[in-house]
Amino acid sequence: MAVLSRLFLGTSQKLSGAGGIFSKLLSKNTSHALQNQGGVRCMAGHHGMDITASRWQWHKTKDFLHFYFFVGAIPALLIITYCNVFIGPATLEKIPEGYIPKQWEYYRHPITRFISKYISLNIQMEYEKHLHRIKMSQEKAQLTALRDRTRELIANHGDYKYFSYKRGTMRHIIDIRNRLDENEVNMM
């Protein structure tokens, strides 16, 4: 309204009132019966408002379900179609001399080969890791048995200082000597 009045300010025309632009627009667009009656009240009658639970959450859930389904389904469908139409299944060929096939080369479908190559674990590598863990636990058990046997022999013979001897420093020896001297003085 302020913009329109600012535009018409230069032409010195009024927006409302007798002879204004709005009255001219209304007189052209309304019937003479409504002009002569003044304001007309349009009541709605006996229509009541039914109070029901909101369906907003259901509609929002449906929207998210459809959105994320198609975000995942459309690319997956396109990839599957591309793999089946343009790449196709693998064919059997003779293995060249000295060539060791990789684990994913044993599968026929390209998507299965992709999953085997980049996502799933290499069966041979996992087996070798398992063997390494077994070997390390066996070596640890052997070292523990050797340590226990060494302790037993030292305890039986009593001729080696390894497990029972604690090396002292000069400060410890001086402290022990001072305590002994104090005990002798106190005893006298």
N, C-alpha and C positions, 0 to 999 in steps of 0.2 A: 504494500500500500504506500509505504514511504517512497519507494522507488518510482511508482507511477505518478505520485503527486509531484515528485521532483522533475519528472519528464514533462509533465504538463504545466509546470510553473512558468516556463518561458512563453507558452502560448496563452497563458491566463485563462485556462479552462478549469472548471470545477469538476471534481470526481463525483460528489454526491449532491443531493438537493435538486431543486427544480431546475431543469435545463442542464444538469450534469451528465457526464458520460455514462454512469451506471444507470441512471433513470432512462436514458435513451436505449441502452442495451436491454433493460428489462421490458420496456414497452414494446420492443420488437419481438422478444422471445416468449412472452407470456400472453395468455388469453385475456380478454377484457373482463371476463367473469371473475377471474382471480384478482385482477387489479381493483375491482370495485368492492370486493368483500374484505379486503384487508388480510390479516394473518389467518391462516387456516390451521386448525389443530388436527393432526392425524394420529389418532390413538390406535394402539395395536389390538385392542379387543381382549379376549380371554386367553391369550397365549402365555403360558407359564414357562419358566425356565427350569428344565429338568436338571437336577444335580446328579452328575455321574462321575465316576472315577476318571481321572485323566488318562488318555491313551498316548500321551507324549512319549513316555518311556518305551512303550511297545513300538511306536513308529521310529524312534531313534535307534532302537535295537535292530529293527528290520533294515534301516538305512545302513547301519554299520555292517550288518551281516552281508547284505548285498554288495556293499562297497569292497570289503576285504575279500569276499569270495571271488569277485571279478578281478580284483588286484592280483590274486594268486592264480585264479583259474585261466584267465585269458593268456598270460605269458606261458603258463605250463602247457596249455593246449597248443599254442603256436610252436613251442619248442618240440613237443611230441610230434606234431604234424611235420615240421621241418625234418626231424630225424628219420621219420618213417618214409617220407616222400623222397628227399634228396640224398640221404646217406644210405639208408636201408640196412638190412642185416648183413653180418659178416659172412664170408664164404670160407670154406676150408681150403687150405693150400698146403703144399708140402713144406716142411720146415727145412730151411737151408742148413747145410753142414756147419756145425760149430755154433749155431745160433741158439741162444737160450730164451724162450718166450717169457715175457713178463706175465704176471698173474692176470692182468686185465685183458690180455689177448685171448684168453680162453672163453670169454663170453661172446654171445652172438649179437645181442642188441646193443646199439651205440649208447643208449642211456645207461644200461647196466655196466657197460665198459667204463663210462665216465664215473659212475658211482664207485666202482671197484678201484679206479685209478686215483681219484682225488678225495674220496670221502671215507670209504671203509679201510680197515687196517689190512696190511699185507700179512697174509697167513704165515708165510715162511719167516718173515722178520719177527713176528710175534713168537713163533716157535723157538727161534734162535735166542731171543731175549729171555724166554722161559728157561732154556738150557743154561744160559749164563747165570741166571739167578740160582739155579740148582747147584752149579759148579761153585759159585761164591759161598753159598751156605755150607757146602761140603768142606771147602777150604777153611772156613771159619770154625767148623766143628773140629777139624783136625788140629788147628792151632790151639783151640781151647783144651782139647785132650792132651796135647803136648805140654801146655802150660801146667795143667793139673798134675801130669806125671812128673814134671820138673819139680814142682812144689813138694810132691810126695817124697821124691828121692832126697831133696835137700833136708826135709824134716827127718827122714830116717837116718841119714848119715851125719847131719849136723856139721858139715865141714865147709860150707859155702855160705857167704853172707848175703846172697842176692835178695831173698824175700824178707829176711828177719832183721837185716842191718839197716839202720837209718844213719846216714852220714850227718854229723853235726858240724856247726861252724865254730870259729874261735869264740864268738860272743856267747854262744850257748855254754861252752866249757867254762868261761869266766863266771857266768851267772851261777852255774851249778857249784863251782868252787866257793863262791861267796856265800851261797846258802849253806853249804857244808860247814864253812868256818863259823857262821852265825849259830848253827845248831850246836857246835862244839862249845862255843862261849856260853850259850844258854844252858847247856847241860852241866857246866862246872859250877 
